[in-house]
Amino acid sequence: MQDRQLPSWLYALNEEDLKFLKLFLLNSGSLKALAGIYDLSYPTIRLRLDRLIVKVQEAETEAQDAFVEALKDLTFAGKLDAQDAQKLLAIHEQTTQA
C-alpha cells in the first residue's frame, strides 16, 4: 500500500462516526439496513447521516480556508510570489475536489 496522507475531513470524525461510516459502506449505503443494525427508525438514521455529511463538509471548508490563509500569509510576507501561490491554490483545489 502506498504511503499517503489521510484526508483532513477524516480527522473531524469521532470513533462512533467512523463506525457508522464503515457500517454504511459495508451495507451498500442502505439506511434501512443501518436502521435495523442500530434498532432506530429510518428517519433517525437519515438524520445521523445528514449530520455526518455536514461535519465532513465543514471540515473540508476549514481545511481549505486554512490552506488559503497560509498561502495569503506567505505571499504578503514576501516568502511566496503570487504566481506560485496561484499555482499551489489551483493544485490544492484540484486535489480536494477529487
Buried (B, 14 or more C-beta within 10 A) or exposed (E): EEEEEEBBBEEBBEEEBEEBBEBBEEBEEBBEBBBEBEEBEEEBBBEBBEEBEEBBEEBBEEBBEEBBEEBEEBBEEEEBEEEEBEEBBEEBEEEBEE
